[in-house]
């Protein structure tokens, strides 16, 4: 999978579960900005 596909996958699953980026970040121990970077494919 490339970064864009991974990001879209994360975003889709998060939305299906009714979670905000902030809530997902809290559950994973990262910031909402990190989740946003994942979803946009900006891992660096």
Backbone as a printed PyTorch tensor [residue, N CA C, xyz], in Angstrom:
tensor([[[  0.8460,  -1.1950,   0.0000],
         [  0.0000,   0.0000,   0.0000],
         [  0.8790,   1.2420,   0.0000]],

        [[  0.4280,   2.2410,  -0.7220],
         [  1.1730,   3.4910,  -0.6730],
         [  0.5910,   4.4090,   0.4040]],

        [[  1.2860,   5.4880,   0.6800],
         [  0.9020,   6.3790,   1.7760],
         [ -0.5000,   6.9500,   1.5920]],

        [[ -0.8630,   7.2770,   0.3730],
         [ -2.1910,   7.8430,   0.1290],
         [ -3.2890,   6.8230,   0.4360]],

        [[ -3.0910,   5.5880,   0.0320],
         [ -4.0860,   4.5450,   0.2930],
         [ -4.2220,   4.2680,   1.7800]],

        [[ -3.0950,   4.2430,   2.4730],
         [ -3.1200,   4.0050,   3.9220],
         [ -3.8940,   5.1250,   4.6070]],

        [[ -3.6160,   6.3650,   4.2130],
         [ -4.3060,   7.5120,   4.7960],
         [ -5.8010,   7.4720,   4.5760]],

        [[ -6.2100,   7.1320,   3.3600],
         [ -7.6350,   7.0360,   3.0600],
         [ -8.2870,   5.9170,   3.8610]],

        [[ -7.5560,   4.8310,   4.0490],
         [ -8.0570,   3.6980,   4.8280],
         [ -8.2740,   4.1040,   6.2840]],

        [[ -7.2830,   4.7680,   6.8610],
         [ -7.3980,   5.2340,   8.2510],
         [ -8.5860,   6.1880,   8.3920]],

        [[ -8.6920,   7.1480,   7.4740],
         [ -9.7760,   8.1360,   7.5410],
         [-11.1400,   7.4610,   7.4190]],

        [[-11.2600,   6.4970,   6.5000],
         [-12.5400,   5.8170,   6.3030],
         [-12.9540,   5.0500,   7.5550]],

        [[-12.0190,   4.3080,   8.1250],
         [-12.3400,   3.5430,   9.3290],
         [-12.7010,   4.4630,  10.4930]],

        [[-11.9640,   5.5500,  10.6300],
         [-12.2360,   6.5060,  11.7140],
         [-13.6360,   7.0850,  11.5670]],

        [[-13.9930,   7.4810,  10.3610],
         [-15.3230,   8.0650,  10.1260],
         [-16.4330,   7.0380,  10.3350]],

        [[-16.2100,   5.8090,   9.8880],
         [-17.2150,   4.7540,  10.0690],
         [-17.5140,   4.5220,  11.5440]],

        [[-16.5250,   4.7420,  12.3690],
         [-16.6930,   4.5530,  13.8130],
         [-17.1170,   5.8260,  14.5310]],

        [[-17.3320,   6.8860,  13.7560],
         [-17.8190,   8.1360,  14.3230],
         [-16.8160,   8.8440,  15.2230]],

        [[-15.5410,   8.6670,  14.9150],
         [-14.4990,   9.2670,  15.7460],
         [-13.9230,  10.5080,  15.0770]],

        [[-13.5410,  11.4660,  15.9090],
         [-12.8080,  12.6240,  15.3980],
         [-11.3240,  12.2620,  15.3650]],

        [[-10.5530,  13.0840,  14.6740],
         [ -9.1100,  12.8740,  14.6790],
         [ -8.5710,  13.0120,  16.0960]],

        [[ -9.1520,  13.9170,  16.8570],
         [ -8.7170,  14.1240,  18.2360],
         [ -8.9630,  12.8690,  19.0860]],

        [[-10.1590,  12.2790,  18.9680],
         [-10.4830,  11.0780,  19.7570],
         [ -9.5940,   9.9010,  19.3540]],

        [[ -9.3600,   9.7380,  18.0550],
         [ -8.4890,   8.6550,  17.6130],
         [ -7.0750,   8.8670,  18.1470]],

        [[ -6.6100,  10.0950,  18.0880],
         [ -5.2890,  10.4070,  18.6130],
         [ -5.1690,  10.0920,  20.0870]],

        [[ -6.1990,  10.4340,  20.8570],
         [ -6.1890,  10.1410,  22.2940],
         [ -6.0800,   8.6450,  22.5400]],

        [[ -6.8330,   7.8610,  21.7710],
         [ -6.8190,   6.3980,  21.9550],
         [ -5.4750,   5.7840,  21.5910]],

        [[ -4.7870,   6.4200,  20.6220],
         [ -3.5100,   5.8810,  20.1640],
         [ -2.3090,   6.5300,  20.8420]],

        [[ -2.5560,   7.5820,  21.6210],
         [ -1.4710,   8.2560,  22.3120],
         [ -0.6670,   9.1930,  21.4290]],

        [[ -1.3260,   9.7550,  20.4080],
         [ -0.6840,  10.7250,  19.5230],
         [ -1.5790,  11.9560,  19.4240]],

        [[ -1.0870,  13.0120,  18.8050],
         [ -1.8870,  14.2250,  18.6530],
         [ -2.8160,  14.1080,  17.4550]],

        [[ -3.8310,  14.9990,  17.4330],
         [ -4.7270,  15.0180,  16.2830],
         [ -3.9810,  15.4630,  15.0280]],

        [[ -2.9310,  16.2420,  15.1830],
         [ -2.1240,  16.6480,  14.0240],
         [ -1.4240,  15.4480,  13.3990]],

        [[ -0.9950,  14.5180,  14.2370],
         [ -0.3660,  13.3010,  13.7370],
         [ -1.3720,  12.4760,  12.9370]],

        [[ -2.5800,  12.3460,  13.4600],
         [ -3.6280,  11.6070,  12.7510],
         [ -3.9060,  12.2890,  11.4070]],

        [[ -3.9620,  13.5980,  11.4050],
         [ -4.1850,  14.3400,  10.1650],
         [ -3.0760,  14.0620,   9.1510]],

        [[ -1.8390,  14.0290,   9.6270],
         [ -0.7160,  13.7440,   8.7260],
         [ -0.8340,  12.3290,   8.1460]],

        [[ -1.2330,  11.3880,   8.9930],
         [ -1.4270,  10.0250,   8.4960],
         [ -2.4730,  10.0020,   7.3920]],

        [[ -3.5870,  10.6860,   7.6400],
         [ -4.6930,  10.6370,   6.6890],
         [ -4.3840,  11.3410,   5.3740]],

        [[ -3.5040,  12.3240,   5.4110],
         [ -3.1420,  13.0250,   4.1790],
         [ -1.9290,  12.4180,   3.5180]],

        [[ -1.3480,  11.4000,   4.1560],
         [ -0.1750,  10.7460,   3.5810],
         [  1.1090,  11.4980,   3.8130]],

        [[  1.1090,  12.4230,   4.7530],
         [  2.3120,  13.2060,   5.0610],
         [  3.0190,  12.6030,   6.2680]],

        [[  3.6670,  11.4710,   6.0770],
         [  4.3100,  10.7690,   7.1850],
         [  5.6250,  11.3800,   7.5910]],

        [[  6.2110,  12.1770,   6.7430],
         [  7.5340,  12.7400,   7.0580],
         [  7.4190,  14.0720,   7.7170]]])
